Structures are given as C-alpha cells and as structure tokens.
Amino acid sequence: MKLLSIFLLLSMSACAPKAEPLGTPLGEQINKKVNAPSVESVEPKSTPVGEKPQKEMAVKPVFNHKAYDTLLKKYAKYEDGRVDYKGLLSEKKVLDEYVKSIGEADISHLSANETKALLINAYNANTLLLILENYGKIQSIKDLNKPWKTERYDFAGDKVSLDNIEHNLLRPVFKDPRIHFAVNCASIGCPSLANFAFDGKILDSQLDTVTRDAFKNKRYAAVQGKKLALTSLLNWYGSDFTKKDWTPRADSLAHFVAMYADGELKTFLTKNPSPGITFQDYDWKLNDIPR
C-alpha cells in the first residue's frame, strides 16, 4: 500500500505541467517586459540652468481592480479557505465586467509587477466565473471538461487557457514560487482564495502574506511525529521552490517552508532543519461554504 501511494505521488508529479514560456506575441510581450532592461529605471536628465523644464508626459493609470477587490472582500472566506459562490452569483454581472476589462486590457504601459498581479487576478476571476457558470451542477472543478486547458479566456486581446496563464506566463517568466499560493483552483486542497485583489504596487508583500498564511494551515504544512507533512503542491512543483534562478528560493522544501513558518512549525523546523517529508492527499472538492 505504501509503495502504491509513492507511485501515485510520483505519477501526479510527472503529470504536472512544465513551466514553458508562451510562444505567442502576448507571451513575448510579457517576457520582454520582465526580462528586458526597463526604461523606467533610467534617471531623468536634469534641466540645465536657465531652461524651462519640458512638460511631463501624462502617466497612464494602472489597471483598476477595485470592483473585483470589493467582491473578494464580500465573498472570499479567506480564513476558512472557502468561497460563498451562491452569494457571488447575485453579483455575477460585476465579475463579468471585470473579466471583460481584463480581456480588453492594454498591458503595454503596465509595469512587470502590475502585469504579474493582473495575470494572477485573471486566473482567479476566470476560475470564479467558470464555477458560477456551472454552480449547482458540479461537486468539483474536475467534473468539468478540460477546465484548465481550454483556451476560452480573454487576456489583453488574446485567447488563453488557465494553464497558459499559470504555466506559460506566470511561472516561466516571473519565476516566483509564491504564485502557487496566490492562484486558486476552486478546491479545498488549494490555498485559500485571497479576500483582496492582487495589486502591483504592494504585490511582494501580498505574496508573502498568502504564502505565510498557507503554511499556518495544517492542510498545507503540519508536523507529524518526526516528519513534515506538506501539501501535494510542493510535490508536484517542488523544483519551483529550489531552482537557483527563482526568487524567493531555498535549498530544500523544508528550508523554504521555514522561511515563512510560524509557531509550532517554526520551532520544529528550527530543531529539525532537514526532516523527512511526506505529502498530504489533495482534496479536489469544491471550496464552497458548507450549506
């Protein structure tokens, strides 16, 4: 039985989508935005004495997530890891409009962090909309036909799938393992859907928050005797947390968890920096609030 469990975990890990850049104009645009030198980093030239300063160019506003943020504060039950889909259904039009604005977004003027935040929000908002469209008919997102692979979502004038967003735009371009605690797959096993919209101006602290909060939940990190029991996410995407060109990173999964751990977990990892690791079963049931 133990060998079977190990085999299943290895099989699921092998099936996890690879982080590969999206070879489309959209993918190239985002990759260039992140990896090319930013003109914003160049200091402006000072105005010579006696000359009038040139008129500054109008700065375009960042993408507006306010309406979506309001919905999340009302219906994402962050501490419980649940979502009030029935309540959200009553304001589906607001979510529809937000998702439409993502599809029409001009990302040319967005910073790398603003683009990253928009991609995370796009993944979560479209997942919410997908569940609302099928609410009452499914027990799990996996009941749907190819929920992650269908290219049905509009992003900045292009058609993408949820897998495209996560595995072809977020992971390989931004190389940030905290993304795994920010995107939400509408399942109990997934880290909680944040009750706020991700915002490029404060994105780094937001990603630290959702990662730290995930490890406070024993479904994602727990001490079991002398072992560390982790969410299967860290098994499926383990190398994302230890690759040398990813940030933040650590030399091992246990060391990564220790960076964000608190309480009993922190104490355990301080005393046992290299514990044995086991991976918990992943619960794919819909993360609806209990009715």
N, C-alpha and C positions, 0 to 999 in steps of 0.2 A: 504493500500500500504506500509505504514511504517512497519507494522508487517510482511509483506511478505519479505521485504528487510532484516529485522533482522533474519527471519527464514532462508533465503538463506545464509547469512553470517555464521550463526551457523552450517548449514549443511555442508558448504565448510570447516569450521574449523574442524568439526568432521571427515571429509574425509582426512584431511592432514596426510600424512604418519608419523608414530611414529618413534622416534629415537631409533632403536634397533640394537645392535651390530650384525655384520655378523658372524654367527656360522660356519665359514669355516677356513681352515688353514691360508688363507690370512687375514681374519678378526682377528684371534687370534694373528697372527704375528704383525699386526699393533697395536692392543690393548696392547700387551706386550711391544712393542717399546715405547708407550706413557706412560703407567702406571707402568711399572717395573722400578726399580732404574737403572739409566744409568751408565755404567762403565766409560763413558767419564767424569763423574762428580768427579771421584776419582783422587786426585792429584798424579802425578807420583812420584815414590820414587827418592830421590836424590842419586847421585853416591858417594859412600864412597871415601874418600881421598886416592889417590894412585891407584885407579882402573880406567880402561878405560871405558868410557861410552858405553853402549850397543848400537848397531846400531838400529836406529829408524825404525819401520815398515812403509812401504810405505802406504801413505794415499790415498785411492781411491777417485777420483774426484766426485763431486756432479753431479746430473743429469743435462744434458745440455739442457737448454730451449731457447738457442739463436735464432734458426731458427724460433721457434714459436713466440718469442718476436718480431722479425722483422716483421712477418706477422701482428701481432696485431697493431703495430705502423703504419702500412700502411692502414689497412682496418677496424679497430675498431674505429668508430667515437664516442669517449668516451663522449665528452661534449654534443653531440646530442642524445646519447642513441641509436645510430643506428650502423649497420654493412654494409659495402659495400660487399655484398655477390657476386655480379657479378664480381667485381674486384678480390675478393679472389678466385673465381672459376678459374681464369687464373693461380693461383699458388697452385692448389689443390694437386699437387704431393708433394709439400713441406709439406703441412699439413698431407698428407698420411704418409710420412716418419716419422714425429714427432709422430703421433698416433701409428705407428708401434713400435717406440722406447719405448713408454710407455708400450706397451704390453709385450715387452721383458725385461723390466727394472728389475734389481736386487736391491730390496729395502733393503736388509739386512744391507748394510753399510750406508744407509741414516739416518740422524737424524730425530727426530719426526717432526720438523718444515719442513725439506726437503720433508718428506713423505706427510705432510699436503698440502704443495704447489703443489706437484705432483698430488695429488688427485683433487685439485681444477682445475688445468690446464687440467687434464684428462677429467673432466666433461665438461669444456668449449670447449676444442678442439674436443671432440667427438660430442658434440652438433652442432658445426660449420660444421663438416663433414656430419652429418645427414642432415642438411639443404641443403648443397651443393649437396648431392645425390638426393635431391628432388626439387631443385631450379627451379622455374618457374611453378611448379605443385601444390604448396600449398600456402595458404594465412596465415596459422598459423601452428605452430608445432603440435597443437591439431588435425590437419587434418590427421596426420599420425596414424597408428595403434600401440597403446601402446609404444609411444616413450620413456617413462621413465622406463617401466617395462621389456622390452625385454633384456635378458642377451646376448648381442651381442658384447660387448666391451671388448677388451683385456687389462688387467692391471696386470703387474708383473707376467705374466704366468697364470693368471686365467681369467675366463669369468665373467663379471659383467654387471649389468644394470646401467643406470644413477641414478635410485633410490637407488641401492646398494651403489654407491659412496657417494651420499649426505646423505641418511637417515640411512645407516648401517655402514658406515666407517667414514665419516666426523663428523656428528652431535653427535652420541652417544659416540664416542671415544675422540674427541678433545674438545667437549663441548664449542664451541666458536660461539656465535650468529652472529658475523660479517660474518660468512660463507654465510649467506643469501644475503649479498650484494656483494659477490665475485663470486658465481656460477651464470651462466646466462642461462635462458631458451628460448632464441631466441625470446622474446616477448617484445613489447613496455612497458608493465606493469612491466617488470623485471628491476632491477637496471642495469645500463649500463655495457656492457662488457668492462672490463679494457683494455686499449691500451698498456698493458705490461703483460709479463708473471709473475706469482707469483714466488717468489724466497725465499727459506727457510732462507737465511741469513738476509733478510730485511722484512720477512713476516708480522711481527707485525705492522710495520709502514704502509705497503701496505694495510692491512686490515682496519686500522684506516682511511686511505685515502679514500677507496671506501665507507666506512660507512658514513664518514663525507660528502662526495660528494653526496651520495644518498639523504641525508636529506636537501641538498641545493636545490633539485629539488622538486617543489610543487606537483608533482605526487606522491611523497613518504612521504612528510610531509608538511602540509600547515595550516595556521591559517584561520579558517572560523568562523568569529564572535567571540564567546567565547569558541569555540571548536577547538580541534586539529584533523585535518583530515589526517589519516595515510594510507600508502599502506596496502592492504589486507594481505601482507606477515606477518605483525605484528599481524594480527588477527589469521591467520592460524597457525603460530608458536609462538604465544605470550609467552608461558611459557619458550621458549628458552632464552628469554631476561631477565627473572626474577628468574630462578632457582638458588638456592644457590650454587650449585656445578659447575655452568657455569661461564666462565670468558671471557670478562667483563660482568657484570650484573648490574641491578638496581632493586629497589623495585617496580617499575611500568614501563609501557611502556613510559609514559611521561618523567619519570626520565631518562630512557635510551636514549631517543631522546635528552634530554637536555645535556647529556654528549658530544654529537657531534654537537649540533646545533650551528648556527651562525646567525648573522644579526637579522632580524625581528623575526624569530622563537626563537632565544635565548632570546630576550627581552620579548617576550610573555610568555615563559616558566619560566622566572625568576619572572615575576609578577604573573603568574598563574601556580604554580608547580603541581597542580592536576586538570587539566582541563577535561571537558567532551571530550570523544573521539568518533570519527566517522571513518569509514573505506571506502576508495575510491574504486570504481569499478576497477577491474583488466583488463587491455587491453591485450588480447591474440594475437592480430595481429602481424605478423612477423615484427621484428625490422629492416627490410631492409631500406636502404636510399630511400627517395622518388624518383621515376623515372618520 
